[in-house]
Amino acid sequence: MLWSKLEIVIMDGYIYSHESSIACSFYLDPATMGDQGVYACVANNQHGVMAKNFKAEYTY
């Protein structure tokens, strides 16, 4: 599982991620205004590749 923002892969240590056989999530801690934007999650296995984009907003 790869997470990216603006086509730049987010490295371990910056995010906390959780993966199971049916779901995957990640957390930015601490989040900042600069973390707003469109993120992509790309899963890859023997059956193919699936990508999903989502928008993150920072609220104070």
PQR file with spaces between the fields and no chain letter, atoms N, CA, C, O and H, PARSE charges and radii, in Angstrom:
ATOM       1  N    MET     1       0.846   -1.166    0.000 -0.4000 1.5000
ATOM       2  CA   MET     1       0.000    0.000    0.000 -0.0000 2.0000
ATOM       3  C    MET     1       0.893    1.231    0.000  0.5500 1.7000
ATOM       4  O    MET     1       1.790    1.357    0.834 -0.5500 1.4000
ATOM       5  N    LEU     2       0.645    2.137   -0.937 -0.4000 1.5000
ATOM       6  CA   LEU     2       1.391    3.387   -1.003 -0.0000 2.0000
ATOM       7  C    LEU     2       0.444    4.560   -0.828  0.5500 1.7000
ATOM       8  O    LEU     2      -0.642    4.587   -1.406 -0.5500 1.4000
ATOM       9  H    LEU     2      -0.083    2.035   -1.615  0.4000 1.0000
ATOM      10  N    TRP     3       0.858    5.514   -0.036 -0.4000 1.5000
ATOM      11  CA   TRP     3       0.120    6.763    0.137 -0.0000 2.0000
ATOM      12  C    TRP     3       0.949    7.877   -0.476  0.5500 1.7000
ATOM      13  O    TRP     3       2.168    7.908   -0.311 -0.5500 1.4000
ATOM      14  H    TRP     3       1.740    5.492    0.434  0.4000 1.0000
ATOM      15  N    SER     4       0.294    8.795   -1.185 -0.4000 1.5000
ATOM      16  CA   SER     4       1.028    9.904   -1.784 -0.0000 2.0000
ATOM      17  C    SER     4       0.197   11.175   -1.759  0.5500 1.7000
ATOM      18  O    SER     4      -1.028   11.149   -1.642 -0.5500 1.4000
ATOM      19  H    SER     4      -0.697    8.769   -1.319  0.4000 1.0000
ATOM      20  N    LYS     5       0.910   12.285   -1.875 -0.4000 1.5000
ATOM      21  CA   LYS     5       0.282   13.604   -2.007 -0.0000 2.0000
ATOM      22  C    LYS     5       1.039   14.321   -3.112  0.5500 1.7000
ATOM      23  O    LYS     5       2.268   14.392   -3.082 -0.5500 1.4000
ATOM      24  H    LYS     5       1.905   12.306   -1.970  0.4000 1.0000
ATOM      25  N    LEU     6       0.314   14.848   -4.082 -0.4000 1.5000
ATOM      26  CA   LEU     6       0.929   15.521   -5.227 -0.0000 2.0000
ATOM      27  C    LEU     6       1.946   14.615   -5.917  0.5500 1.7000
ATOM      28  O    LEU     6       3.005   15.070   -6.349 -0.5500 1.4000
ATOM      29  H    LEU     6      -0.684   14.790   -4.106  0.4000 1.0000
ATOM      30  N    GLU     7       1.611   13.329   -6.014 -0.4000 1.5000
ATOM      31  CA   GLU     7       2.427   12.308   -6.672 -0.0000 2.0000
ATOM      32  C    GLU     7       3.766   12.055   -5.982  0.5500 1.7000
ATOM      33  O    GLU     7       4.665   11.461   -6.577 -0.5500 1.4000
ATOM      34  H    GLU     7       0.751   12.959   -5.663  0.4000 1.0000
ATOM      35  N    ILE     8       3.904   12.504   -4.726 -0.4000 1.5000
ATOM      36  CA   ILE     8       5.102   12.241   -3.934 -0.0000 2.0000
ATOM      37  C    ILE     8       4.728   11.236   -2.856  0.5500 1.7000
ATOM      38  O    ILE     8       3.814   11.480   -2.069 -0.5500 1.4000
ATOM      39  H    ILE     8       3.173   12.986   -4.243  0.4000 1.0000
ATOM      40  N    VAL     9       5.429   10.107   -2.815 -0.4000 1.5000
ATOM      41  CA   VAL     9       5.122    9.060   -1.840 -0.0000 2.0000
ATOM      42  C    VAL     9       5.422    9.569   -0.436  0.5500 1.7000
ATOM      43  O    VAL     9       6.475   10.155   -0.185 -0.5500 1.4000
ATOM      44  H    VAL     9       6.171    9.909   -3.455  0.4000 1.0000
ATOM      45  N    ILE    10       4.485    9.336    0.472 -0.4000 1.5000
ATOM      46  CA   ILE    10       4.649    9.731    1.864 -0.0000 2.0000
ATOM      47  C    ILE    10       5.443    8.640    2.566  0.5500 1.7000
ATOM      48  O    ILE    10       5.077    7.466    2.517 -0.5500 1.4000
ATOM      49  H    ILE    10       3.629    8.860    0.269  0.4000 1.0000
ATOM      50  N    MET    11       6.514    9.028    3.211 -0.4000 1.5000
ATOM      51  CA   MET    11       7.416    8.070    3.837 -0.0000 2.0000
ATOM      52  C    MET    11       6.937    7.684    5.232  0.5500 1.7000
ATOM      53  O    MET    11       6.250    8.452    5.905 -0.5500 1.4000
ATOM      54  H    MET    11       6.811    9.982    3.251  0.4000 1.0000
ATOM      55  N    ASP    12       7.316    6.471    5.652 -0.4000 1.5000
ATOM      56  CA   ASP    12       7.042    6.035    7.018 -0.0000 2.0000
ATOM      57  C    ASP    12       7.696    7.009    7.991  0.5500 1.7000
ATOM      58  O    ASP    12       8.714    7.624    7.675 -0.5500 1.4000
ATOM      59  H    ASP    12       7.874    5.847    5.106  0.4000 1.0000
ATOM      60  N    GLY    13       7.109    7.144    9.164 -0.4000 1.5000
ATOM      61  CA   GLY    13       7.608    8.076   10.152 -0.0000 2.0000
ATOM      62  C    GLY    13       6.808    9.364   10.146  0.5500 1.7000
ATOM      63  O    GLY    13       6.712   10.035   11.174 -0.5500 1.4000
ATOM      64  H    GLY    13       6.282    6.644    9.420  0.4000 1.0000
ATOM      65  N    TYR    14       6.230    9.723    9.003 -0.4000 1.5000
ATOM      66  CA   TYR    14       5.385   10.908    8.904 -0.0000 2.0000
ATOM      67  C    TYR    14       3.928   10.544    9.103  0.5500 1.7000
ATOM      68  O    TYR    14       3.131   11.366    9.555 -0.5500 1.4000
ATOM      69  H    TYR    14       6.308    9.178    8.168  0.4000 1.0000
ATOM      70  N    ILE    15       3.581    9.316    8.767 -0.4000 1.5000
ATOM      71  CA   ILE    15       2.196    8.871    8.899 -0.0000 2.0000
ATOM      72  C    ILE    15       2.130    7.628    9.769  0.5500 1.7000
ATOM      73  O    ILE    15       3.100    6.882    9.905 -0.5500 1.4000
ATOM      74  H    ILE    15       4.228    8.648    8.400  0.4000 1.0000
ATOM      75  N    TYR    16       0.976    7.434   10.344 -0.4000 1.5000
ATOM      76  CA   TYR    16       0.666    6.199   11.047 -0.0000 2.0000
ATOM      77  C    TYR    16      -0.379    5.493   10.201  0.5500 1.7000
ATOM      78  O    TYR    16      -1.436    6.063    9.929 -0.5500 1.4000
ATOM      79  H    TYR    16       0.189    8.040   10.234  0.4000 1.0000
ATOM      80  N    SER    17      -0.108    4.277    9.782 -0.4000 1.5000
ATOM      81  CA   SER    17      -1.057    3.586    8.914 -0.0000 2.0000
ATOM      82  C    SER    17      -1.520    2.290    9.548  0.5500 1.7000
ATOM      83  O    SER    17      -0.853    1.713   10.406 -0.5500 1.4000
ATOM      84  H    SER    17       0.750    3.814   10.003  0.4000 1.0000
ATOM      85  N    HIS    18      -2.687    1.851    9.098 -0.4000 1.5000
ATOM      86  CA   HIS    18      -3.271    0.597    9.559 -0.0000 2.0000
ATOM      87  C    HIS    18      -3.809   -0.127    8.342  0.5500 1.7000
ATOM      88  O    HIS    18      -4.548    0.453    7.546 -0.5500 1.4000
ATOM      89  H    HIS    18      -3.229    2.320    8.401  0.4000 1.0000
ATOM      90  N    GLU    19      -3.446   -1.379    8.195 -0.4000 1.5000
ATOM      91  CA   GLU    19      -3.924   -2.179    7.072 -0.0000 2.0000
ATOM      92  C    GLU    19      -4.540   -3.470    7.583  0.5500 1.7000
ATOM      93  O    GLU    19      -4.034   -4.093    8.516 -0.5500 1.4000
ATOM      94  H    GLU    19      -2.845   -1.850    8.842  0.4000 1.0000
ATOM      95  N    SER    20      -5.641   -3.858    6.954 -0.4000 1.5000
ATOM      96  CA   SER    20      -6.237   -5.169    7.198 -0.0000 2.0000
ATOM      97  C    SER    20      -6.572   -5.765    5.842  0.5500 1.7000
ATOM      98  O    SER    20      -6.231   -5.186    4.811 -0.5500 1.4000
ATOM      99  H    SER    20      -6.052   -3.352    6.196  0.4000 1.0000
ATOM     100  N    SER    21      -7.223   -6.896    5.828 -0.4000 1.5000
ATOM     101  CA   SER    21      -7.551   -7.528    4.550 -0.0000 2.0000
ATOM     102  C    SER    21      -8.654   -6.795    3.799  0.5500 1.7000
ATOM     103  O    SER    21      -8.841   -7.024    2.604 -0.5500 1.4000
ATOM     104  H    SER    21      -7.501   -7.367    6.665  0.4000 1.0000
ATOM     105  N    ILE    22      -9.400   -5.905    4.490 -0.4000 1.5000
ATOM     106  CA   ILE    22     -10.513   -5.220    3.822 -0.0000 2.0000
ATOM     107  C    ILE    22     -10.431   -3.701    3.871  0.5500 1.7000
ATOM     108  O    ILE    22     -11.209   -3.033    3.190 -0.5500 1.4000
ATOM     109  H    ILE    22      -9.249   -5.719    5.461  0.4000 1.0000
ATOM     110  N    ALA    23      -9.518   -3.135    4.651 -0.4000 1.5000
ATOM     111  CA   ALA    23      -9.464   -1.677    4.765 -0.0000 2.0000
ATOM     112  C    ALA    23      -8.049   -1.215    5.082  0.5500 1.7000
ATOM     113  O    ALA    23      -7.218   -1.975    5.581 -0.5500 1.4000
ATOM     114  H    ALA    23      -8.887   -3.678    5.205  0.4000 1.0000
ATOM     115  N    CYS    24      -7.801    0.053    4.776 -0.4000 1.5000
ATOM     116  CA   CYS    24      -6.524    0.665    5.089 -0.0000 2.0000
ATOM     117  C    CYS    24      -6.779    2.130    5.406  0.5500 1.7000
ATOM     118  O    CYS    24      -7.592    2.775    4.743 -0.5500 1.4000
ATOM     119  H    CYS    24      -8.476    0.670    4.371  0.4000 1.0000
ATOM     120  N    SER    25      -6.101    2.654    6.401 -0.4000 1.5000
ATOM     121  CA   SER    25      -6.255    4.062    6.748 -0.0000 2.0000
ATOM     122  C    SER    25      -4.914    4.620    7.189  0.5500 1.7000
ATOM     123  O    SER    25      -3.996    3.870    7.520 -0.5500 1.4000
ATOM     124  H    SER    25      -5.441    2.130    6.939  0.4000 1.0000
ATOM     125  N    PHE    26      -4.806    5.950    7.192 -0.4000 1.5000
ATOM     126  CA   PHE    26      -3.594    6.559    7.718 -0.0000 2.0000
ATOM     127  C    PHE    26      -3.948    7.827    8.474  0.5500 1.7000
ATOM     128  O    PHE    26      -4.993    8.436    8.247 -0.5500 1.4000
ATOM     129  H    PHE    26      -5.552    6.560    6.923  0.4000 1.0000
ATOM     130  N    TYR    27      -3.055    8.211    9.378 -0.4000 1.5000
ATOM     131  CA   TYR    27      -3.264    9.367   10.243 -0.0000 2.0000
ATOM     132  C    TYR    27      -2.025   10.240   10.201  0.5500 1.7000
ATOM     133  O    TYR    27      -0.900    9.741   10.247 -0.5500 1.4000
ATOM     134  H    TYR    27      -2.206    7.715    9.562  0.4000 1.0000
ATOM     135  N    LEU    28      -2.233   11.546   10.113 -0.4000 1.5000
ATOM     136  CA   LEU    28      -1.143   12.508   10.212 -0.0000 2.0000
ATOM     137  C    LEU    28      -1.174   13.058   11.631  0.5500 1.7000
ATOM     138  O    LEU    28      -2.194   13.591   12.068 -0.5500 1.4000
ATOM     139  H    LEU    28      -3.147   11.951   10.075  0.4000 1.0000
ATOM     140  N    ASP    29      -0.081   12.936   12.342 -0.4000 1.5000
ATOM     141  CA   ASP    29      -0.062   13.400   13.727 -0.0000 2.0000
ATOM     142  C    ASP    29       1.310   13.955   14.058  0.5500 1.7000
ATOM     143  O    ASP    29       2.281   13.204   14.145 -0.5500 1.4000
ATOM     144  H    ASP    29       0.748   12.504   11.987  0.4000 1.0000
ATOM     145  N    PRO    30       1.398   15.256   14.243 -0.5600 1.5000
ATOM     146  CA   PRO    30       0.314   16.233   14.204  0.2800 2.0000
ATOM     147  C    PRO    30       0.055   16.714   12.779  0.5500 1.7000
ATOM     148  O    PRO    30       0.983   16.816   11.976 -0.5500 1.4000
ATOM     149  N    ALA    31      -1.184   17.004   12.472 -0.4000 1.5000
ATOM     150  CA   ALA    31      -1.552   17.551   11.160 -0.0000 2.0000
ATOM     151  C    ALA    31      -1.348   19.066   11.176  0.5500 1.7000
ATOM     152  O    ALA    31      -1.481   19.710   12.216 -0.5500 1.4000
ATOM     153  H    ALA    31      -1.937   16.922   13.124  0.4000 1.0000
ATOM     154  N    THR    32      -1.024   19.619   10.015 -0.4000 1.5000
ATOM     155  CA   THR    32      -0.844   21.063    9.877 -0.0000 2.0000
ATOM     156  C    THR    32      -1.642   21.553    8.674  0.5500 1.7000
ATOM     157  O    THR    32      -2.169   20.757    7.897 -0.5500 1.4000
ATOM     158  H    THR    32      -0.916   19.096    9.170  0.4000 1.0000
ATOM     159  N    MET    33      -1.724   22.875    8.532 -0.4000 1.5000
ATOM     160  CA   MET    33      -2.419   23.453    7.376 -0.0000 2.0000
ATOM     161  C    MET    33      -1.797   22.961    6.069  0.5500 1.7000
ATOM     162  O    MET    33      -2.505   22.789    5.076 -0.5500 1.4000
ATOM     163  H    MET    33      -1.297   23.521    9.163  0.4000 1.0000
ATOM     164  N    GLY    34      -0.497   22.736    6.058 -0.4000 1.5000
ATOM     165  CA   GLY    34       0.191   22.271    4.859 -0.0000 2.0000
ATOM     166  C    GLY    34      -0.177   20.852    4.451  0.5500 1.7000
ATOM     167  O    GLY    34       0.147   20.417    3.346 -0.5500 1.4000
ATOM     168  H    GLY    34       0.078   22.875    6.864  0.4000 1.0000
ATOM     169  N    ASP    35      -0.857   20.127    5.342 -0.4000 1.5000
ATOM     170  CA   ASP    35      -1.268   18.757    5.033 -0.0000 2.0000
ATOM     171  C    ASP    35      -2.569   18.697    4.242  0.5500 1.7000
ATOM     172  O    ASP    35      -2.972   17.623    3.798 -0.5500 1.4000
ATOM     173  H    ASP    35      -1.121   20.480    6.240  0.4000 1.0000
ATOM     174  N    GLN    36      -3.235   19.848    4.061 -0.4000 1.5000
ATOM     175  CA   GLN    36      -4.451   19.863    3.247 -0.0000 2.0000
ATOM     176  C    GLN    36      -4.106   19.495    1.809  0.5500 1.7000
ATOM     177  O    GLN    36      -2.989   19.727    1.348 -0.5500 1.4000
ATOM     178  H    GLN    36      -2.908   20.721    4.422  0.4000 1.0000
ATOM     179  N    GLY    37      -5.063   18.928    1.119 -0.4000 1.5000
ATOM     180  CA   GLY    37      -4.850   18.640   -0.291 -0.0000 2.0000
ATOM     181  C    GLY    37      -5.407   17.299   -0.703  0.5500 1.7000
ATOM     182  O    GLY    37      -6.137   16.651    0.047 -0.5500 1.4000
ATOM     183  H    GLY    37      -5.971   18.740    1.494  0.4000 1.0000
ATOM     184  N    VAL    38      -5.054   16.895   -1.898 -0.4000 1.5000
ATOM     185  CA   VAL    38      -5.530   15.632   -2.457 -0.0000 2.0000
ATOM     186  C    VAL    38      -4.469   14.559   -2.230  0.5500 1.7000
ATOM     187  O    VAL    38      -3.304   14.729   -2.589 -0.5500 1.4000
ATOM     188  H    VAL    38      -4.461   17.422   -2.508  0.4000 1.0000
ATOM     189  N    TYR    39      -4.893   13.466   -1.635 -0.4000 1.5000
ATOM     190  CA   TYR    39      -4.035   12.318   -1.359 -0.0000 2.0000
ATOM     191  C    TYR    39      -4.478   11.154   -2.230  0.5500 1.7000
ATOM     192  O    TYR    39      -5.628   11.092   -2.667 -0.5500 1.4000
ATOM     193  H    TYR    39      -5.839   13.328   -1.343  0.4000 1.0000
ATOM     194  N    ALA    40      -3.559   10.237   -2.476 -0.4000 1.5000
ATOM     195  CA   ALA    40      -3.870    9.030   -3.242 -0.0000 2.0000
ATOM     196  C    ALA    40      -3.405    7.814   -2.458  0.5500 1.7000
ATOM     197  O    ALA    40      -2.362    7.826   -1.804 -0.5500 1.4000
ATOM     198  H    ALA    40      -2.626   10.288   -2.121  0.4000 1.0000
ATOM     199  N    CYS    41      -4.201    6.780   -2.543 -0.4000 1.5000
ATOM     200  CA   CYS    41      -3.862    5.489   -1.961 -0.0000 2.0000
ATOM     201  C    CYS    41      -3.809    4.495   -3.121  0.5500 1.7000
ATOM     202  O    CYS    41      -4.766    4.386   -3.888 -0.5500 1.4000
ATOM     203  H    CYS    41      -5.049    6.770   -3.074  0.4000 1.0000
ATOM     204  N    VAL    42      -2.707    3.779   -3.251 -0.4000 1.5000
ATOM     205  CA   VAL    42      -2.548    2.814   -4.334 -0.0000 2.0000
ATOM     206  C    VAL    42      -2.278    1.437   -3.735  0.5500 1.7000
ATOM     207  O    VAL    42      -1.317    1.240   -2.992 -0.5500 1.4000
ATOM     208  H    VAL    42      -1.930    3.867   -2.628  0.4000 1.0000
ATOM     209  N    ALA    43      -3.144    0.495   -4.075 -0.4000 1.5000
ATOM     210  CA   ALA    43      -2.981   -0.896   -3.646 -0.0000 2.0000
ATOM     211  C    ALA    43      -2.572   -1.725   -4.853  0.5500 1.7000
ATOM     212  O    ALA    43      -3.070   -1.515   -5.959 -0.5500 1.4000
ATOM     213  H    ALA    43      -3.925    0.654   -4.680  0.4000 1.0000
ATOM     214  N    ASN    44      -1.676   -2.655   -4.638 -0.4000 1.5000
ATOM     215  CA   ASN    44      -1.143   -3.464   -5.726 -0.0000 2.0000
ATOM     216  C    ASN    44      -0.993   -4.901   -5.234  0.5500 1.7000
ATOM     217  O    ASN    44      -0.353   -5.146   -4.211 -0.5500 1.4000
ATOM     218  H    ASN    44      -1.272   -2.826   -3.739  0.4000 1.0000
ATOM     219  N    ASN    45      -1.582   -5.849   -5.961 -0.4000 1.5000
ATOM     220  CA   ASN    45      -1.392   -7.265   -5.640 -0.0000 2.0000
ATOM     221  C    ASN    45      -1.460   -8.092   -6.924  0.5500 1.7000
ATOM     222  O    ASN    45      -1.462   -7.535   -8.022 -0.5500 1.4000
ATOM     223  H    ASN    45      -2.102   -5.650   -6.791  0.4000 1.0000
ATOM     224  N    GLN    46      -1.516   -9.403   -6.790 -0.4000 1.5000
ATOM     225  CA   GLN    46      -1.504  -10.285   -7.956 -0.0000 2.0000
ATOM     226  C    GLN    46      -2.728  -10.119   -8.852  0.5500 1.7000
ATOM     227  O    GLN    46      -2.711  -10.573   -9.996 -0.5500 1.4000
ATOM     228  H    GLN    46      -1.514   -9.855   -5.898  0.4000 1.0000
ATOM     229  N    HIS    47      -3.782   -9.485   -8.363 -0.4000 1.5000
ATOM     230  CA   HIS    47      -5.003   -9.289   -9.144 -0.0000 2.0000
ATOM     231  C    HIS    47      -5.027   -7.950   -9.886  0.5500 1.7000
ATOM     232  O    HIS    47      -5.895   -7.726  -10.729 -0.5500 1.4000
ATOM     233  H    HIS    47      -3.795   -9.116   -7.434  0.4000 1.0000
ATOM     234  N    GLY    48      -4.083   -7.067   -9.580 -0.4000 1.5000
ATOM     235  CA   GLY    48      -4.041   -5.792  -10.271 -0.0000 2.0000
ATOM     236  C    GLY    48      -3.714   -4.634   -9.353  0.5500 1.7000
ATOM     237  O    GLY    48      -3.227   -4.812   -8.237 -0.5500 1.4000
ATOM     238  H    GLY    48      -3.377   -7.249   -8.895  0.4000 1.0000
ATOM     239  N    VAL    49      -3.995   -3.440   -9.855 -0.4000 1.5000
ATOM     240  CA   VAL    49      -3.704   -2.203   -9.136 -0.0000 2.0000
ATOM     241  C    VAL    49      -4.992   -1.409   -9.009  0.5500 1.7000
ATOM     242  O    VAL    49      -5.782   -1.338   -9.950 -0.5500 1.4000
ATOM     243  H    VAL    49      -4.391   -3.295  -10.762  0.4000 1.0000
ATOM     244  N    MET    50      -5.202   -0.810   -7.838 -0.4000 1.5000
ATOM     245  CA   MET    50      -6.377    0.031   -7.605 -0.0000 2.0000
ATOM     246  C    MET    50      -5.906    1.308   -6.920  0.5500 1.7000
ATOM     247  O    MET    50      -5.127    1.262   -5.969 -0.5500 1.4000
ATOM     248  H    MET    50      -4.561   -0.868   -7.073  0.4000 1.0000
ATOM     249  N    ALA    51      -6.386    2.451   -7.412 -0.4000 1.5000
ATOM     250  CA   ALA    51      -6.021    3.737   -6.827 -0.0000 2.0000
ATOM     251  C    ALA    51      -7.279    4.506   -6.460  0.5500 1.7000
ATOM     252  O    ALA    51      -8.297    4.420   -7.146 -0.5500 1.4000
ATOM     253  H    ALA    51      -7.019    2.489   -8.186  0.4000 1.0000
ATOM     254  N    LYS    52      -7.197    5.251   -5.378 -0.4000 1.5000
ATOM     255  CA   LYS    52      -8.318    6.080   -4.927 -0.0000 2.0000
ATOM     256  C    LYS    52      -7.767    7.406   -4.434  0.5500 1.7000
ATOM     257  O    LYS    52      -6.823    7.435   -3.644 -0.5500 1.4000
ATOM     258  H    LYS    52      -6.370    5.321   -4.820  0.4000 1.0000
ATOM     259  N    ASN    53      -8.349    8.500   -4.897 -0.4000 1.5000
ATOM     260  CA   ASN    53      -7.975    9.837   -4.447 -0.0000 2.0000
ATOM     261  C    ASN    53      -8.992   10.353   -3.444  0.5500 1.7000
ATOM     262  O    ASN    53     -10.175   10.024   -3.524 -0.5500 1.4000
ATOM     263  H    ASN    53      -9.116    8.476   -5.539  0.4000 1.0000
ATOM     264  N    PHE    54      -8.530   11.161   -2.503 -0.4000 1.5000
ATOM     265  CA   PHE    54      -9.442   11.807   -1.575 -0.0000 2.0000
ATOM     266  C    PHE    54      -8.871   13.146   -1.148  0.5500 1.7000
ATOM     267  O    PHE    54      -7.662   13.370   -1.209 -0.5500 1.4000
ATOM     268  H    PHE    54      -7.568   11.428   -2.438  0.4000 1.0000
ATOM     269  N    LYS    55      -9.761   14.037   -0.713 -0.4000 1.5000
ATOM     270  CA   LYS    55      -9.376   15.386   -0.319 -0.0000 2.0000
ATOM     271  C    LYS    55      -9.373   15.491    1.196  0.5500 1.7000
ATOM     272  O    LYS    55     -10.342   15.115    1.856 -0.5500 1.4000
ATOM     273  H    LYS    55     -10.743   13.855   -0.664  0.4000 1.0000
ATOM     274  N    ALA    56      -8.283   16.002    1.740 -0.4000 1.5000
ATOM     275  CA   ALA    56      -8.173   16.212    3.183 -0.0000 2.0000
ATOM     276  C    ALA    56      -8.204   17.709    3.467  0.5500 1.7000
ATOM     277  O    ALA    56      -7.517   18.488    2.807 -0.5500 1.4000
ATOM     278  H    ALA    56      -7.497   16.308    1.204  0.4000 1.0000
ATOM     279  N    GLU    57      -8.996   18.100    4.442 -0.4000 1.5000
ATOM     280  CA   GLU    57      -9.075   19.497    4.860 -0.0000 2.0000
ATOM     281  C    GLU    57      -8.654   19.611    6.313  0.5500 1.7000
ATOM     282  O    GLU    57      -8.970   18.743    7.128 -0.5500 1.4000
ATOM     283  H    GLU    57      -9.554   17.467    4.978  0.4000 1.0000
ATOM     284  N    TYR    58      -7.947   20.670    6.635 -0.4000 1.5000
ATOM     285  CA   TYR    58      -7.501   20.927    8.000 -0.0000 2.0000
ATOM     286  C    TYR    58      -8.486   21.885    8.650  0.5500 1.7000
ATOM     287  O    TYR    58      -8.773   22.948    8.099 -0.5500 1.4000
ATOM     288  H    TYR    58      -7.691   21.375    5.973  0.4000 1.0000
ATOM     289  N    THR    59      -8.999   21.525    9.799 -0.4000 1.5000
ATOM     290  CA   THR    59      -9.872   22.428   10.556 -0.0000 2.0000
ATOM     291  C    THR    59      -9.283   22.619   11.936  0.5500 1.7000
ATOM     292  O    THR    59      -8.776   21.677   12.544 -0.5500 1.4000
ATOM     293  H    THR    59      -8.767   20.662   10.246  0.4000 1.0000
ATOM     294  N    TYR    60      -9.352   23.835   12.420 -0.4000 1.5000
ATOM     295  CA   TYR    60      -8.767   24.156   13.719 -0.0000 2.0000
ATOM     296  C    TYR    60      -9.831   24.223   14.765  0.5500 1.7000
ATOM     297  O    TYR    60      -9.535   24.482   15.931 -0.5500 1.4000
ATOM     298  H    TYR    60      -9.764   24.600   11.925  0.4000 1.0000
